Amino acid sequence: MVPCPAALDLPHALIEWATMLIVTREGD
């Protein structure tokens, strides 16, 4: 794994979190 700057890591984490919420809602 290549370490990425916090400036890129934060948005990436938010995208994964938002995607998880969307998938959870659609799954329900």
CHARMM internal coordinates of N, CA and C (Angstrom, degrees):
IC EDIT
DIST 1 N 1 CA 1.4689
DIST 1 CA 1 C 1.5195
ANGL 1 N 1 CA 1 C 109.85
DIST 1 C 2 N 1.3209
ANGL 1 CA 1 C 2 N 115.71
DIHE 1 N 1 CA 1 C 2 N 135.92
DIST 2 N 2 CA 1.4696
ANGL 1 C 2 N 2 CA 119.20
DIHE 1 CA 1 C 2 N 2 CA 179.41
DIST 2 CA 2 C 1.5230
ANGL 2 N 2 CA 2 C 109.56
DIHE 1 C 2 N 2 CA 2 C -96.48
DIST 2 C 3 N 1.3326
ANGL 2 CA 2 C 3 N 116.88
DIHE 2 N 2 CA 2 C 3 N 124.79
DIST 3 N 3 CA 1.4749
ANGL 2 C 3 N 3 CA 119.73
DIHE 2 CA 2 C 3 N 3 CA 179.23
DIST 3 CA 3 C 1.5135
ANGL 3 N 3 CA 3 C 110.75
DIHE 2 C 3 N 3 CA 3 C -62.61
DIST 3 C 4 N 1.3235
ANGL 3 CA 3 C 4 N 117.22
DIHE 3 N 3 CA 3 C 4 N 132.05
DIST 4 N 4 CA 1.4645
ANGL 3 C 4 N 4 CA 119.30
DIHE 3 CA 3 C 4 N 4 CA 179.69
DIST 4 CA 4 C 1.5210
ANGL 4 N 4 CA 4 C 109.06
DIHE 3 C 4 N 4 CA 4 C -113.45
DIST 4 C 5 N 1.3136
ANGL 4 CA 4 C 5 N 116.45
DIHE 4 N 4 CA 4 C 5 N 152.06
DIST 5 N 5 CA 1.4748
ANGL 4 C 5 N 5 CA 121.26
DIHE 4 CA 4 C 5 N 5 CA 179.64
DIST 5 CA 5 C 1.5211
ANGL 5 N 5 CA 5 C 111.32
DIHE 4 C 5 N 5 CA 5 C -58.07
DIST 5 C 6 N 1.3201
ANGL 5 CA 5 C 6 N 116.80
DIHE 5 N 5 CA 5 C 6 N 150.24
DIST 6 N 6 CA 1.4658
ANGL 5 C 6 N 6 CA 120.60
DIHE 5 CA 5 C 6 N 6 CA -179.65
DIST 6 CA 6 C 1.5202
ANGL 6 N 6 CA 6 C 109.95
DIHE 5 C 6 N 6 CA 6 C -59.29
DIST 6 C 7 N 1.3312
ANGL 6 CA 6 C 7 N 116.95
DIHE 6 N 6 CA 6 C 7 N -31.46
DIST 7 N 7 CA 1.4690
ANGL 6 C 7 N 7 CA 121.07
DIHE 6 CA 6 C 7 N 7 CA -178.84
DIST 7 CA 7 C 1.5270
ANGL 7 N 7 CA 7 C 109.95
DIHE 6 C 7 N 7 CA 7 C -61.80
DIST 7 C 8 N 1.3403
ANGL 7 CA 7 C 8 N 117.07
DIHE 7 N 7 CA 7 C 8 N -29.82
DIST 8 N 8 CA 1.4671
ANGL 7 C 8 N 8 CA 120.04
DIHE 7 CA 7 C 8 N 8 CA 179.95
DIST 8 CA 8 C 1.5194
ANGL 8 N 8 CA 8 C 110.61
DIHE 7 C 8 N 8 CA 8 C -96.28
DIST 8 C 9 N 1.3231
ANGL 8 CA 8 C 9 N 116.47
DIHE 8 N 8 CA 8 C 9 N -29.08
DIST 9 N 9 CA 1.4610
ANGL 8 C 9 N 9 CA 120.41
DIHE 8 CA 8 C 9 N 9 CA -176.85
DIST 9 CA 9 C 1.5231
ANGL 9 N 9 CA 9 C 111.40
DIHE 8 C 9 N 9 CA 9 C -70.95
DIST 9 C 10 N 1.3363
ANGL 9 CA 9 C 10 N 117.09
DIHE 9 N 9 CA 9 C 10 N -37.73
DIST 10 N 10 CA 1.4632
ANGL 9 C 10 N 10 CA 119.96
DIHE 9 CA 9 C 10 N 10 CA -178.19
DIST 10 CA 10 C 1.5226
ANGL 10 N 10 CA 10 C 111.98
DIHE 9 C 10 N 10 CA 10 C -63.57
DIST 10 C 11 N 1.3440
ANGL 10 CA 10 C 11 N 119.15
DIHE 10 N 10 CA 10 C 11 N -53.85
DIST 11 N 11 CA 1.4734
ANGL 10 C 11 N 11 CA 119.99
DIHE 10 CA 10 C 11 N 11 CA 178.17
DIST 11 CA 11 C 1.5232
ANGL 11 N 11 CA 11 C 111.33
DIHE 10 C 11 N 11 CA 11 C -56.81
DIST 11 C 12 N 1.3349
ANGL 11 CA 11 C 12 N 116.63
DIHE 11 N 11 CA 11 C 12 N -37.43
DIST 12 N 12 CA 1.4656
ANGL 11 C 12 N 12 CA 120.10
DIHE 11 CA 11 C 12 N 12 CA -179.16
DIST 12 CA 12 C 1.5220
ANGL 12 N 12 CA 12 C 110.08
DIHE 11 C 12 N 12 CA 12 C -63.57
DIST 12 C 13 N 1.3258
ANGL 12 CA 12 C 13 N 116.60
DIHE 12 N 12 CA 12 C 13 N -41.08
DIST 13 N 13 CA 1.4660
ANGL 12 C 13 N 13 CA 120.55
DIHE 12 CA 12 C 13 N 13 CA 179.58
DIST 13 CA 13 C 1.5220
ANGL 13 N 13 CA 13 C 110.03
DIHE 12 C 13 N 13 CA 13 C -66.39
DIST 13 C 14 N 1.3382
ANGL 13 CA 13 C 14 N 116.65
DIHE 13 N 13 CA 13 C 14 N -38.93
DIST 14 N 14 CA 1.4689
ANGL 13 C 14 N 14 CA 119.84
DIHE 13 CA 13 C 14 N 14 CA 179.66
DIST 14 CA 14 C 1.5127
ANGL 14 N 14 CA 14 C 110.45
DIHE 13 C 14 N 14 CA 14 C -65.10
DIST 14 C 15 N 1.3328
ANGL 14 CA 14 C 15 N 117.08
DIHE 14 N 14 CA 14 C 15 N -38.48
DIST 15 N 15 CA 1.4676
ANGL 14 C 15 N 15 CA 120.97
DIHE 14 CA 14 C 15 N 15 CA -179.62
DIST 15 CA 15 C 1.5253
ANGL 15 N 15 CA 15 C 109.65
DIHE 14 C 15 N 15 CA 15 C -64.61
DIST 15 C 16 N 1.3334
ANGL 15 CA 15 C 16 N 116.30
DIHE 15 N 15 CA 15 C 16 N -44.17
DIST 16 N 16 CA 1.4690
ANGL 15 C 16 N 16 CA 119.28
DIHE 15 CA 15 C 16 N 16 CA 179.97
DIST 16 CA 16 C 1.5267
ANGL 16 N 16 CA 16 C 110.24
DIHE 15 C 16 N 16 CA 16 C -64.48
DIST 16 C 17 N 1.3407
ANGL 16 CA 16 C 17 N 116.65
DIHE 16 N 16 CA 16 C 17 N -39.05
DIST 17 N 17 CA 1.4664
ANGL 16 C 17 N 17 CA 120.76
DIHE 16 CA 16 C 17 N 17 CA -179.76
DIST 17 CA 17 C 1.5236
ANGL 17 N 17 CA 17 C 110.46
DIHE 16 C 17 N 17 CA 17 C -65.21
DIST 17 C 18 N 1.3309
ANGL 17 CA 17 C 18 N 116.66
DIHE 17 N 17 CA 17 C 18 N -44.44
DIST 18 N 18 CA 1.4690
ANGL 17 C 18 N 18 CA 120.61
DIHE 17 CA 17 C 18 N 18 CA -179.94
DIST 18 CA 18 C 1.5237
ANGL 18 N 18 CA 18 C 109.91
DIHE 17 C 18 N 18 CA 18 C -64.59
DIST 18 C 19 N 1.3368
ANGL 18 CA 18 C 19 N 116.59
DIHE 18 N 18 CA 18 C 19 N -41.35
DIST 19 N 19 CA 1.4640
ANGL 18 C 19 N 19 CA 120.06
DIHE 18 CA 18 C 19 N 19 CA -179.67
DIST 19 CA 19 C 1.5266
ANGL 19 N 19 CA 19 C 110.11
DIHE 18 C 19 N 19 CA 19 C -62.77
DIST 19 C 20 N 1.3302
ANGL 19 CA 19 C 20 N 116.32
DIHE 19 N 19 CA 19 C 20 N -40.06
DIST 20 N 20 CA 1.4600
ANGL 19 C 20 N 20 CA 120.03
DIHE 19 CA 19 C 20 N 20 CA -179.89
DIST 20 CA 20 C 1.5285
ANGL 20 N 20 CA 20 C 109.92
DIHE 19 C 20 N 20 CA 20 C -62.68
DIST 20 C 21 N 1.3373
ANGL 20 CA 20 C 21 N 117.25
DIHE 20 N 20 CA 20 C 21 N -41.97
DIST 21 N 21 CA 1.4652
ANGL 20 C 21 N 21 CA 120.28
DIHE 20 CA 20 C 21 N 21 CA -179.93
DIST 21 CA 21 C 1.5163
ANGL 21 N 21 CA 21 C 110.41
DIHE 20 C 21 N 21 CA 21 C -63.21
DIST 21 C 22 N 1.3262
ANGL 21 CA 21 C 22 N 117.08
DIHE 21 N 21 CA 21 C 22 N -43.44
DIST 22 N 22 CA 1.4695
ANGL 21 C 22 N 22 CA 121.09
DIHE 21 CA 21 C 22 N 22 CA -178.78
DIST 22 CA 22 C 1.5250
ANGL 22 N 22 CA 22 C 109.76
DIHE 21 C 22 N 22 CA 22 C -63.15
DIST 22 C 23 N 1.3250
ANGL 22 CA 22 C 23 N 117.00
DIHE 22 N 22 CA 22 C 23 N -46.18
DIST 23 N 23 CA 1.4648
ANGL 22 C 23 N 23 CA 120.75
DIHE 22 CA 22 C 23 N 23 CA -178.86
DIST 23 CA 23 C 1.5276
ANGL 23 N 23 CA 23 C 109.91
DIHE 22 C 23 N 23 CA 23 C -63.46
DIST 23 C 24 N 1.3310
ANGL 23 CA 23 C 24 N 116.36
DIHE 23 N 23 CA 23 C 24 N -39.28
DIST 24 N 24 CA 1.4642
ANGL 23 C 24 N 24 CA 119.96
DIHE 23 CA 23 C 24 N 24 CA -179.67
DIST 24 CA 24 C 1.5202
ANGL 24 N 24 CA 24 C 110.36
DIHE 23 C 24 N 24 CA 24 C -64.92
DIST 24 C 25 N 1.3178
ANGL 24 CA 24 C 25 N 117.23
DIHE 24 N 24 CA 24 C 25 N -41.17
DIST 25 N 25 CA 1.4670
ANGL 24 C 25 N 25 CA 120.42
DIHE 24 CA 24 C 25 N 25 CA -179.10
DIST 25 CA 25 C 1.5218
ANGL 25 N 25 CA 25 C 110.24
DIHE 24 C 25 N 25 CA 25 C -67.54
DIST 25 C 26 N 1.3282
ANGL 25 CA 25 C 26 N 116.68
DIHE 25 N 25 CA 25 C 26 N -42.70
DIST 26 N 26 CA 1.4683
ANGL 25 C 26 N 26 CA 119.39
DIHE 25 CA 25 C 26 N 26 CA -179.32
DIST 26 CA 26 C 1.5215
ANGL 26 N 26 CA 26 C 109.99
DIHE 25 C 26 N 26 CA 26 C -68.04
DIST 26 C 27 N 1.3279
ANGL 26 CA 26 C 27 N 116.78
DIHE 26 N 26 CA 26 C 27 N -34.30
DIST 27 N 27 CA 1.4584
ANGL 26 C 27 N 27 CA 120.36
DIHE 26 CA 26 C 27 N 27 CA 180.00
DIST 27 CA 27 C 1.5214
ANGL 27 N 27 CA 27 C 111.15
DIHE 26 C 27 N 27 CA 27 C -69.18
DIST 27 C 28 N 1.3174
ANGL 27 CA 27 C 28 N 116.48
DIHE 27 N 27 CA 27 C 28 N -27.57
DIST 28 N 28 CA 1.4553
ANGL 27 C 28 N 28 CA 120.28
DIHE 27 CA 27 C 28 N 28 CA -179.01
DIST 28 CA 28 C 1.5241
ANGL 28 N 28 CA 28 C 109.10
DIHE 27 C 28 N 28 CA 28 C -81.38
END
COOR INIT
IC SEED 1 N 1 CA 1 C
IC BUILD
